[in-house]
Amino acid sequence: MADGGILIGAGAGGVAPQRLELARANRHGLIAGATGTGKTVTLQGIVEGFSNAGVSCFLADVKGDLSGLAMPGSATAKSHAAFAARAAEIGASDWHYGDMPVQFWDLFGEQGHPVRTTITEMGPLLLARLLGLNAVQEGVLTIAFHLADEEGLLLLDLDDLQAMLAHCAGRAEELTTRYGNVSKQSVGAIQRALLQLRAQGAEHFFGEPALELDDLFGTDDRGRGLVNILAADKLMASPQLYATFLLWLLGELFEHLPEVGDIDKPKLCFFFDEAHLLFDEAPAALLDRVEQVVRLIRSKGVGVYFITQNPIDVPEGVGGQLGNRIQHKLNAFTPRDRKAVQAAADTFRASPGVDVVTAITELRTGEALVSLLQIDGAPSPVQRTLIRPPASRVGPVTPEERRVLIDTDAIGAKYDVRVDRESAEEMLAAKTQESAAAAAATRASGDAEKAAVMQAREDARIAREAERTRRAAEREAASDPWGRAMTSATRSASSAVGRAVANEVTRAVFGSSRRGARSGGLLGQVMRGVLGGLMRR
């Protein structure tokens, strides 16, 4: 560090030192070059410079080499002699070995603290990119997010999203009327993509506790900025997950950090290694989003640096925002390579005595063409520069060293235990149970009403049968002569006897015994008359 800038390197004999001005470091940058030309060592030295200036950094460690930032270099290392000679050649008299304050992160929780976010925070656009959905399927996914928000359903992990999609499929007809076509085929395609995502281990990334951005910022007791290293060697097997995660993190920084305008030094510098993975087959909407974030996030105090093999991997809309450029050697073996060489040469400010097109193909390992923004904001003329050697270890830490560093950093066990609170999956399951219980109660009530109706019908049938039996008996009795005679005689006898009995009672109360005797005789006569009539019939 000198004059407010980070020493990137210089020409032989310390001529024309190239310094990255801290006040212009949030204008973003590009480190490009073929494999094996020294990009990682250059990146390591720049991160050291930012940390020593009190600037926090976040970088993805694709090969595992960058973990060496946590340990000091060694005079016994194979590279020591070359590094010492390089430091002397560029006039870096204050160069010495040292370590950086490192925090390790890992989406899978194996080589660092777990990094998680929720489905809701990821959002449908990035998630559709992660799942490789087409426009129609992305629309269905957006409807699922909207419905979850409308009904207060938390989408935290993949289980929640799968439950929400199944819920949408069950309401497809209703949702189609409200929001547009929601077909079960599209839902099924999204569900299959989620299964593939699980197979890549993405279920570790979604859930709680989610990463708190404040944990990426801070300084140690010596005022050095924290260096956050994401273990990405395993993550690179899932390139879409890798690119989506880093883009999500960049978007989160953009959304949550306050505006600070132009400041003396960045609050955070974000390094995106293997940058071509971000842009490969990316839809136009996503590219527009990346360009917008890169253009505007500098006002939040964040510098973004892309590291890639070929400068043409970065779209023009994004590349135009990258003011600080370090170009290592490029090969010109194919037409595409020659095109990349010419494109890289065209981005530099010309410098007398430097044939950029020729120099790009002649650079040695550890040498680069450098053009950095000056304090007035103009790019410096391109210079052929020997890169300053890093002070930390070039190469990975051992598993034992990594474990000690993880156990003793400031994060502790904050993210180690996964939390599974009530969210969409549980809420929808509860709704399903309530609906099933209500349906069962409705069925039970319906069964009781149906049984009562059936019993009433049976009672009515029995009554009708009894009435028919009674009427049939009467008709049968009416159709039999003897029965009719008996019925008539019985009725006549009953009538006569009734009158006689009534007379006898009256006479017994009001008349004499003589009248009673005559009445008794009269009753006998009546009875004999009745019986005689019956016999004649």
TILUMPA-782446 format. One record per atom (N, C-alpha, C, O): x, y, z. Coordinates in steps of 0.2 Angstrom, whole numbers, plus 5000, padded with zeros to 4 digits. Layout:
! residues N
XYZ/...
! end
This chain:
! residues 537
500449945000/500050005000/500450065000/500950075004/500350114996/500650174995/500250224991/499950204986/500250284994/499850344990/499150324989/498850344984/498850284994/498150274993/497950214988/497350214987/498450184986/498350134981/498650064982/499150064987/498450014979/498649944980/499149934974/499049944969/499749914976/500249904971/500149834968/500149784971/499949834961/499849774957/500549754954/500549694954/500949794952/501549774950/501949834946/501749894947/502449814943/502849874940/503249844934/503349774934/503649884930/504049864925/504749844929/504849854935/505149814925/505849794927/506149854930/506149904927/506449844936/506849894939/506349944943/506549994945/505749924944/505249964947/505050024944/504750064946/505150024937/504850074933/504150074932/503850014931/503850124932/503050134930/502650084935/502350044932/502650094941/502250054946/501550064944/501250124943/501150014944/500450014943/500050004950/500149954953/499650054951/499250054958/498550054956/498350094952/498150014960/497450014960/497250064965/497250054971/496950124963/496750174967/496050154971/495650134968/496150154978/495550134982/494950174980/494350144981/495050234979/494450274978/494050264971/493550284970/494450224967/494150204960/494050124960/493950094955/494150094966/494150024966/493349994965/493249934963/492950034967/492250014966/491950024959/491350024957/492450044954/492250054947/492349984943/492349974937/492449934947/492449864945/493049844941/493449894939/493149784939/493749764935/493749694932/493249654933/494249684928/494249614925/494949594925/495449624924/495049524927/495649494927/495549434922/495149384923/495949434916/495849384911/496449354909/497049384910/496449294906/497049264904/496949184903/496449154906/497349154899/497249084898/497549044904/497849074909/497348984905/497548934910/498248934911/498648924907/498448944918/499148944919/499549004918/500249004918/499249054917/499649124916/499749164922/500049214921/499449144928/499549184934/498949224936/499049264941/498349204934/497749244936/497649234944/497449284947/497649174946/497549164953/498049204958/497849224963/498649204956/499149234960/499049314960/499049344965/498849334954/498649404953/498049424958/498049474962/497549384958/496949394962/497149384969/496949424973/497549344971/497749334978/498149394980/498049424986/498549424976/498949484978/498449544979/498549584984/497949554975/497449604975/497049604981/496949654985/496849544983/496449534989/496849544995/496549585000/497449534995/497849555001/497949625002/497849655007/497949664996/497949734996/497349764999/497349815003/496749734997/496149764999/496049755007/495849795011/496249695009/496249675016/496649715020/496449745025/497249725018/497749775022/497449845022/497649885027/497049865017/496749935017/496049935021/495749985022/495949875024/495249875029/494649865025/494149875027/494749835018/494149825014/493949745014/494449705013/493349735016/493149665016/493149635009/492949675004/493249575008/493149535001/492749475002/492749445007/492449454996/492149394995/492349364989/492349394983/492649304989/492849264983/492749194983/492749164988/492649164977/492549094976/493149064975/493549084970/493349004979/493948964978/493748904974/493548854976/493848914967/493648854963/494148794963/493948744963/494848814964/495248754964/495548744971/495948694972/495348774976/495548764983/496248804984/496448804990/496548834979/497148874980/497048934985/497548954988/496548964984/496449034987/496349024995/496449074998/496248964997/496248955004/496948975008/496948985014/497448975004/498148985006/498149055009/498649075012/497649105007/497649175010/497649175018/497849215021/497449115021/497349115028/498049105031/498049105037/498549085028/499149065030/499749105027/499749125021/500249125031/500849155028/501249115023/501249055024/501549145018/501949115014/502649085018/502649115024/503049045015/503549025019/504249025015/504249025009/504749045018/505449055015/505648985013/506148975009/505348925015/505548865013/505148835007/505348785004/504648875005/504248854999/504648854993/505148894992/504448814988/504848804982/504848874978/505248894974/504248914979/504248974975/504549034979/504549094976/504849024984/505149084988/505649124984/505649184984/506149084981/506649124978/506349164972/506649224971/505949134969/505649174963/505249234966/505249284963/504849224971/504449284974/504949334976/504849394975/505449314980/505949364983/506249404977/506349464977/506449364972/506749404966/506249444963/506449504961/505649424962/505149474959/505049534963/505049594960/505049524969/504949584974/505449634973/505349694973/506049614973/506649654972/506649684965/506849744964/506449654960/506449674953/505949734952/506049774948/505349734955/504849784954/504949834960/504549884960/505449834964/505549884969/505049884975/504949934978/504749824977/504349814982/504749804989/504849744991/505049854991/505549844997/505249825003/505549795008/504549835004/504249815010/503849745010/503449735014/504049715005/503649645004/503949595009/504549595010/503449565012/503649515017/503049465018/502449485016/503149405020/502649355021/502149375026/502349405031/501449355025/500949365030/500349335029/500249315023/499849325033/499249295032/498649345032/498849405034/498049325030/497549365030/496949345035/496949285036/496549385038/495949355042/495449325037/495049365034/495349265037/494949225033/494349195036/494449175042/493749195033/493149165035/492949115029/492949135024/492949045031/492748995026/492048985026/491648985031/491748985020/491048965018/490948905013/491448895009/490448875014/490348815009/489548805009/489248795014/489248805003/488548785002/488348725005/487848715007/488848675005/488748605007/488948595015/488848545017/489148645018/489348645025/489948595027/489948575032/490348585022/490848535023/491548565024/491948545028/491748615020/492348655021/492348725023/492748765022/491748735026/491648805029/490948815032/490548765032/490748865034/490148875037/489548875032/489648895026/489048845034/488448835029/488248905026/488148945030/488148905020/487848965017/487148945015/487048905010/486648985017/485948965015/485549035013/485749085016/485049025009/484549075008/483849035008/483848975007/483349075007/482649045007/482449054999/482749094995/481949014998/481649014991/481449084989/481449104984/481049114994/480749174993/481349224992/481249264987/481849224995/482449274994/482749264987/482949314984/482749204985/483049184978/482649214973/482849244968/481949214974/481549244969/481449194962/481849154961/480849204959/480749164953/481249174947/481349124944/481449234946/481949244940/482549204941/482749164936/482949204946/483549174947/483349094948/483749054946/482849074951/482649004952/482548974946/482748914944/482149014941/482048984935/482648974931/482748924927/483149014932/483849014928/484148944931/484448914928/484148944938/484448884941/484148814939/484448764938/483448814938/483148754936/483148744928/482948694926/483348794924/483348784917/482648784914/482548744909/482248824917/481548824914/481448864908/481848914907/480948844904/480748894898/480248944900/480148954906/480048984896/479649044897/479049024900/478749064905/478648974898/478048954900/478148924907/477748944912/478648884909/478748854915/478948914920/478748914926/479248964918/479449014922/478849054924/478849084930/478349064920/477749094921/477349064927/477049094931/477348994926/476948954931/477348964938/477048974943/477948964938/478348974944/478249044947/478149044953/478149094943/478049154946/477349164949/477249194954/476849124946/476149124949/476249084956/475849114960/476649034956/476649004963/476949044968/476749044974/477449084966/477749134971/477149184973/477149204979/476849214968/476349264969/475749234974/475549274979/475549174972/475049144977/475249134984/474849144988/475849114984/476149104991/476149164995/476049165001/476349224992/476349284995/475649314997/475549335002/475249294992/474549314993/474249284999/473849315003/474349225000/474049185005/474449175011/474349135016/475049215012/475449215018/475849145019/475949125025/476049115014/476349045014/477149065013/477349085008/477549045018/478249055018/478548995014/478448935015/478949025009/479348975005/480048975007/480449025005/480248925011/480948925014/481448885011/481948895009/481148815009/481648765006/481248735001/480748754999/481648684998/481348654992/480748614993/480248604989/480648584999/480048555001/479448605001/478848584999/479548665003/478948715003/478848724996/478248734994/479348734991/479148744984/478748694981/478348704977/478948624982/478648574980/477948564982/477448554978/477848574988/477148574991/476748634988/476148624986/477048694987/476648744984/476448734976/475948754974/476948704973/476748684966/476248634965/475748634961/476248584970/475648534970/475048564972/474548544969/475048614976/474448654978/474148694972/473548694971/474648724968/474448754962/474148704957/473648724953/474448644956/474148594951/473448574953/473048574949/473348574960/472648554962/472148614961/471548604960/472348674960/471948734959/472048764952/471948814951/472248714947/472448744941/471948774937/472048824934/471348754937/470748784934/470648854936/470548894932/470648854943/470448924946/471048974944/470949034943/471648954945/472248994944/472349014937/472549074935/472148974932/472148984925/471649044923/471849084919/471149044927/470649094926/470849164928/470749214926/471249164934/471449224937/472149254934/472149314934/472549204933/473249234931/473449204924/473949234922/473149164921/473449134915/473549064916/473449034921/473749034910/473748954910/474248924915/474848944915/473948884919/474348844924/474148774922/473648744925/474648744918/474448674916/474848624921/475348644924/474548564922/474848514926/475548494923/475948464926/475548494916/476148474913/476748514915/477348494916/476648584915/477148634917/477348624924/477948624926/476848614928/477048594936/477448534936/477948534940/477248484932/477648424932/478348434930/478848404933/478448474925/479148484923/479548524928/480148504929/479248574931/479648604937/479748554942/480348564945/479348514944/479448464949/480048424947/480448404952/480048404941/480648354939/481348394939/481848364941/481248454938/481848504938/482148504945/482748504947/481648514950/481848514957/482148454959/482648454964/481948394957/482248334959/482948334956/483448304960/483048354950/483748354948/484148404952/484748394953/483848464954/484248504958/484448474965/484948484968/483948434968/484148404974/484748354973/485148344977/484748324967/485248274966/485948314966/486448274967/485948374964/486548414964/486748444971/487248474972/486348424976/486448444983/486248514985/486348544990/485748544980/485548614981/485048614987/484948674990/484848564990/484348564996/484748595002/484448615006/485448585002/485848615007/485848695007/485948725012/485748725001/485748795000/485148825003/485148885005/484548795002/483948825004/483748805011/483648745012/483548855015/483348845022/483548905026/483748955024/483548885033/483648935038/484148895043/484148835044/484548935046/484649015046/484949035040/485449005038/484649085037/484949115031/485549165032/485549185038/485949165027/486549205028/486349285029/485949315026/486649315034/486649385036/487149415033/487749405034/487049465029/487549495025/488049535029/488649545027/487849555035/488349595040/488949545042/489449575043/488849485041/489349435043/489949435038/490449405039/489849465032/490349465027/490749525028/491249535025/490549575032/490949635033/491249635040/491049605045/491849675040/492149685047/492949685046/493149675041/493249705051/493949705052/494249665058/493849655063/494849645058/495149605063/495449655068/495349715067/495749635073/496049675078/496649725075/496849765079/496849705069/497349745066/497149795061/497449825057/496449795060/496149835055/496149815048/495949845044/496249745048/496249715041/495549695039/495249665044/495349705033/494649675031/494649605031/495049565029/494049575032/493849505032/493949485025/493649515021/494149425024/494249395018/493749325018/493949285021/493249335015/492749275015/492849235008/492849255003/493049175010/493149125004/492649065004/492549035009/492349064998/491849014997/492148954994/492448954988/492148894997/492448834994/491948814988/491348794989/492248814982/491848804976/492148744972/491848734966/492548704975/492848654971/492348604969/492248574964/491948584974/491348534973/490748574970/490448544966/490648634972/490148674969/490148684961/489648684958/490748674959/490948684951/490648624947/490548634941/490448574951/490148514947/489448534946/489148494942/489148584949/488448614947/488548684945/488348724949/488748694939/488948764937/488348814937/488448874939/487748784936/487148834936/487048854944/486848914945/487148804948/487048824955/487548874957/487448924961/488148864955/488748904957/488648984954/488649024958/488448984948/488349054945/487749084948/487749144950/487149044949/486549074952/486649104959/486449154961/487049064963/487249084970/487549144970/487349194974/488149154966/488549214966/488149274964/488149334966/487649264959/487249314956/486749334962/486549394963/486449284965/486049304971/486349344976/486049394978/486949324978/487349364983/487449434981/487349484985/487649444975/487749504972/487049554972/487049604974/486549514970/485849554970/485649574977/485349624979/485849524982/485649544989/486049604992/485749644995/486649604990/487049664992/486749724989/486749774992/486549724983/486349784980/485649804983/485549864984/485249754985/484549774988/484649794995/484249844997/485149774999/485149785006/485649845008/485549875013/486149855004/486649905006/486349975005/486049985000/486550025009/486350095008/486750125003/487350105001/486450175000/486850214995/487350254999/487250285004/487950254996/488550294999/488850334994/489350384997/488750334988/489050374983/489850364982/490050304983/490150414981/490950404980/491250404987/491150454990/491650354989/491950354995/492650334994/492950324989/493050345000/493750344999/494050274997/494550264994/493650224999/493850154998/493150104998/492650125001/493150054995/492550014995/492349985001/492849975006/491749965002/491549935008/491649855008/491849815012/491549835001/491649765000/491849754992/491649794988/492349704991/492549694984/492349614983/492549574987/491949604978/491649544976/492049514970/492049544964/492349454970/492749424965/492349364962/492149314966/492149364956/491749314952/492249274948/492349294942/492549224950/492949174946/492549134942/491949124943/492849114936/492549074931/491849114929/491349084929/491949174927/491349224926/490949194920/490349214919/491249164915/490849144909/490249094911/489749094908/490349064917/489749024919/489149064921/488549044920/489249124923/488649174924/488249194918/487649194918/488649194912/488349224906/488149164901/487849184896/488449104901/488249054897/487549044896/487249024901/487249044891/486549034889/486049064894/485549044895/486249124897/485849164901/485349194897/485449224891/484649194899/484149234895/484249314896/484649334900/483949344891/484049414890/483849454897/484149504899/483349424900/483149464906/483649454912/483749504916/483949404912/484449394917/485149434915/485349464920/485249434909/485849484907/485749554909/486149594911/485149574908/484949644909/484949654917/485249714919/484749604921/484849614928/485549624930/485749664934/485949574927/486649584929/486949644927/487349674931/486849674921/487149734919/486849794924/487249834925/486249784926/485949844930/486349844937/486449894940/486349784940/486749774946/487449804946/487649834950/487849774941/488549794940/488549874939/489049904942/488049904936/488149974934/487950014941/488250064942/487549994945/487250034950/487550014957/487550054962/487849954958/488049934964/488649974967/488849974973/489050004962/489650044964/489450094969/489750114973/488750124968/488550174973/488450154980/488250184984/488450084980/488350054987/488950034990/489050014996/489550054987/490150044990/490449974988/490849954992/490249944983/490449874981/490749874975/490549904970/491349844974/491749834968/491649764966/491749714970/491549754960/491449684957/492049674952/492149714947/492349614953/492949594948/492749524945/492649474949/492749524939/492649464935/493349434933/493749464931/493449364934/494049324933/493849274928/493349234929/494149274922/493949234916/494449224912/494949254912/494449164908/495049154903/494949194897/495549214894/494449214895/494349254889/493949314890/493349304892/494149374888/493849434889/493149434886/492749474888/493049404880/492449404876/491949364880/491349364877/492049324885/491549294889/491049344892/490549324894/491349404893/490949454897/490549494892/490849524887/489849494892/489449534888/489649604887/489949634892/489549644882/489849714881/489449754886/489849804889/488849744888/488549784892/488849784899/488749834903/489049724901/489449724907/490149744907/490449774911/490449724901/491149734901/491349814900/491849834902/490849844898/490949924898/490949954904/491150014905/490749914910/490749944916/491449934920/491449954926/491849894917/492449864920/493049914919/493349904914/493149954923/493650014922/494349984923/494850014920/494449944928/495149914930/495249854927/494949804928/495849844922/495949784918/496649764919/497149794919/496649694920/497249664920/497249604915/496849554916/497649604910/497649554905/498249514905/498749534903/498149444907/498749404906/498749374899/498349394895/499249324898/499349304891/498649264888/498349234892/498549274882/498049244878/498349204872/498849234869/498149144871/498349104865/497949134859/497449154859/498249124853/497949144847/497949084842/498149094836/497749024844/497748964840/497148954836/497248924831/496648984837/495948974834/495749044832/495949094834/495249044827/494949114825/494649144831/494649204832/494349104835/493949134841/494549164846/494449214849/495149134847/495649154851/495849224848/496049274852/495949224841/496249284838/495749344839/495949404840/495049324839/494549374840/494649404847/494549464848/494749354852/494749384859/495449424860/495349474864/495949404856/496549454857/496449524855/496549574858/496049524849/495949594846/495449624850/495549684851/494949594853/494449624858/494749654864/494649704866/495249614867/495549634873/496049694871/496049744875/496349694865/496749754864/496349814863/496649864865/495849804860/495349864859/495149904865/494949954865/495149864871/494849894877/495349934881/495249974885/496049934879/496549964882/496650034879/496550044873/496850084884/497050144881/497750134879/498250114882/497850164873/498550154869/499050184873/499050234877/499650154873/500250174876/500850174871/500950124868/501250234871/501850224866/502350174867/502450154873/502450134862/502950084863/502650014865/503049964866/502050014866/501649944868/501249924862/500749954861/501449874859/500949844854/500549784857/500749734858/499949804859/499549764863/499349704860/499449644863/499249694854/499049634850/499649584851/499549524852/500149614849/500749564850/500949544857/501149484858/500949594861/501149584868/500649534872/500949494876/500049534870/499549484874/499749414872/499749374877/500049394867/500249324865/500949314867/501149254867/501349364870/502049354872/502149354879/502649344882/501649374883/501749384890/501949314894/501749264892/502449324899/502649274903/502149254909/501749304910/502249204912/501849184918/502049234923/502649254924/501549264926/501649324931/501749384928/501949434932/501549394922/501649464918/500949474915/500649434913/500849544915/500149554912/500149624909/500549664911/499649644905/499549704903/499049734907/498549714909/499249794910/498849824915/498649894914/499049934911/497949914914/497749984914/497149994919/496649954920/497350034924/496950054930/496650124930/496950164927/496050134933/495850194933/496250244938/496450224943/496350304935/496750354939/496250384944/495650384943/496550434948/496150464953/495650514950/495150524953/495850534943/495350574940/494750534936/494350564933/494850474937/494350424933/494550404926/494150364924/495050434923/495250404917/495750344917/496050334922/495650304912/496150244913/496850264911/496950304907/497250224914/497950234913/498150204907/497850154905/498650234903/498950194897/499150124899/499450114904/499050084895/499150014896/499950004897/500350034893/500149964902/500849954903/500949874904/500549834907/501549854901/501749784902/502049784909/502549814911/501749734913/501849744921/502049674923/501749624922/502549674928/502749614932/502349614938/502349664942/501949564939/501449564945/501849554952/502249514952/501549594957/501849584963/501749514966/501149494966/502149484969/502049414972/501649424979/501749474982/501249374980/500849374986/501249364992/501749334992/500949384998/501349375004/501049315008/501449285012/500449295006/500149235009/500349165005/500749175000/500149115008/500349045005/500049044998/499449054997/500449014993/500249004987/500048924987/500548884986/499448914987/499248844988/498748834993/498648874997/498448774994/497848764999/498148755006/498648735007/497648765010/497848745017/497648675018/497348645014/497948645023/497748575025/497048565028/496848615031/496748505028/496148505031/496148515038/495648545041/496648505042/496748515049/496748595050/496448615055/497148625046/497248695047/496548735045/496348775049/496148705040/495548735039/495048725045/494648775046/495048665048/494648655053/494748695059/494248725062/495348705061/495548755066/495348825065/495048855069/495448845058/495248915057/494448925057/494248975059/494048875055/493348875055/493148875062/492648915064/493448835067/493248835074/493348895078/493048905083/493848935076/494048995080/493949055077/494149115080/493549065071/493349125068/492749155072/492449125077/492549215070/492049255074/491349225073/490949245077/491249185067/490549165066/490349115071/489749105073/490849065073/490649015078/490148965075/490248945069/489648945079/489148895077/488548925075/487948895075/488548985073/487949025071/487448995066/486848995066/487848965061/487448935055/487448855055/487248825050/487748825060/487948755059/487248715060/487248665057/486848735064/486248695065/485648725061/485448775062/485348675057/484848695053/484148705056/484048665061/483748755055/483148765058/482548755053/482648775047/482048725055/481548705051/480848725054/480548685058/480648795053/480048815056/479448805052/479548785046/478848825054/478248815051/478248855044/478348915045/478148825039/478148865032/477648835028/477148795030/477748845021/477148825017/477048745017/476448735017/477548705017/477348635017/476948615023/476448585022/477048635029/476648625035/476048655035/475548625037/475948715032/475348755032/474848725027/474248715029/475148705021/474748665016/474448595019/473948575017/474948565022/474748495025/474148505030/473748465030/474248555034/473748575039/473048585036/472548565038/473048625030/472448645027/472148585024/471548575024/472548535021/472348475018/472048435023/471448405022/472248425029/471948395035/471348425037/470848385038/471348485037/470648515039/470148505034/469548495036/470348515028/469848495022/469548425023/469048415021/470048375024/469848305024/469348295030/468948265029/469548325036/469148325042/468448355040/467948325042/468348415037/467748445036/467348395031/466748395031/467748365026/467348325021/467148265024/466548245023/467448235029/467248175033/466648195037/466148155037/466648255040/466048275044/465448285040/464948265042/465548315034/465048325029/464748255027/464148245026/465148205026/464948145024/464548105029/464048075028/464848115035/464448085041/463748115042/463248075043/463748185041/463048215042/462648195036/462048185037/462948185030/462548165025/462248095026/461748075024/462748055028/462547985029/461947975035/461447935034/461948015040/461448015045/460748045042/460248015043/460848095038/460148115035/459948065030/459348055030/460348035027/460147985022/459847925025/459347895023/460147905031/459847845035/459147865038/458647825038/459047935040/458447955043/457847955037/457347935038/458047975031/457647975025/457447905024/456847885022/457947855024/457747785022/457347755027/456847715026/457447775034/456947745039/456247775038/455747735039/456147835037/455547865036/455147835030/454547815030/455547815025/455247785019/455047715021/454547685019/455447675025/455247615027/454647615031/454247565031/454647665036/454047665040/453447675036/452847645037/453447725031/452947735027/452747675023/452147655022/453247635021/453047575017/452647525021/452147495019/452947515028/452547465032/451847495033/451447445034/451747555034/451047585036/450647565029/450047555030/450947575023/450547565017/450347495017/449747475015/450847445019/450647375018/450147355023/449747315022/450147385029/449647375034/448947395032/448447365033/448947455029/448347485026/448047435021/447447425021/448447415016/448247375011/448047305014/447547275011/448347275019/448147215022/447447225025/447047175024/447347285028/446647295032/446147295026/445547265027/446247335021/445747345016/445647275012/445047265010/446147235011/446047175008/445647125012/445147095010/445747135019/445347085023/444547105023/444147065023/444447175023/443747195022/443447175016/442847155016/443847185010/443547165004/443347085004/442847065001/443847055007/443746975007/443046965011/442646915009/443046995016/442446985021/441747005017/441246965018/441847055013/441247085010/441047035004/440447035002/441547005001/441346954995/441046884997/440846854993/441046865004/440846805006/440146805009/439946845013/439546765006/438846775008/438846755015/438546795019/439046705017/439046685024/439346735029/439046755034/439846765026/440146815030/439746875030/439646905036/439446895025/438946955025/438346945029/438146985033/438146875029/437546865034/437746865041/437346895045/438246835042/438546845049/438646915051/438446935057/438946955047/439047025048/438347055049/438347095054/437847045045/437247075046/436847055052/436547095055/436846995053/436546965059/436846995065/436547015070/437546995065/437847015071/437747085072/437647115078/437647125067/437547195067/436747205070/436647245074/436347165067/435647165070/435547145077/435247175081/435847095078/435847065085/436147115090/435847135095/436647145088/437047195092/436547255093/436547285099/436247275088/435747325089/435147315093/434947355097/434847255092/434247235096/434447225103/434147245108/434947185104/435247175111/435347245115/435147255120/435647285111/435747355114/435147385116/435147415121/434647385111/434047415113/433647385119/433447415124/433747315119/433347285125/433747295131/433447305137/434347295131/434747305137/434647375140/434547385146/434547425135/434447495137/433747495140/433647535145/433247465137/432547465140/432547435147/432247455152/432847375148/432847335154/433147385160/432947385165/433747415158/434047465163/433547515165/433447535171/433247545160/432747605161/432247575166/432047615170/431947515164/431347495168/431547475175/431247485180/432247445176/432447435182/432547495187/432447495193/432647545183/432747615187/432047645189/431947665194/431647645183/431047685184/430447645185/429947675187/430447585183/429747545183/429747485188/430247485192/429247445187/429147395192/429447325190/429647325184/429447275194/429747215193/429347175188/429547135184/428647195188/428247155183/428347185176/428447145171/428447245175/428647275169/429347245167/429447225161/429747235172/430447205171/430347135168/430647115164/429847095171/429747025169/429547025162/429746985158/429047075160/428847075153/429347095149/429447065143/429747135151/430347155147/430847095146/431047085140/430947055151/431346995150/431046955145/431446925141/430346945145/430046905140/430146935133/430246895129/430146995133/430147025127/430847015124/430947005118/431347025128/432047015126/432146945124/432546935119/431846895127/431946825124/431646825118/431846785113/431046855117/430746845110/431146875105/431246855099/431446935106/431846965101/432446925099/432646915094/432746895104/433346845103/433146785099/433446765094/432546765100/432246705097/432146725089/432246685085/431846785089/431746805082/432346815078/432446795072/432846845081/433546855077/433846785075/434046775070/433846735080/434146675078/433746635073/433946605069/433046645073/432646615068/432846645061/432846605056/432846705061/433046735055/433746715052/433746705046/434146705056/434846685054/434746615052/435146595047/434346565055/434346495053/434046495046/434146455042/433546545045/433146535038/433646565033/433646535027/434046605034/434546625029/435046575028/435546585024/
! end
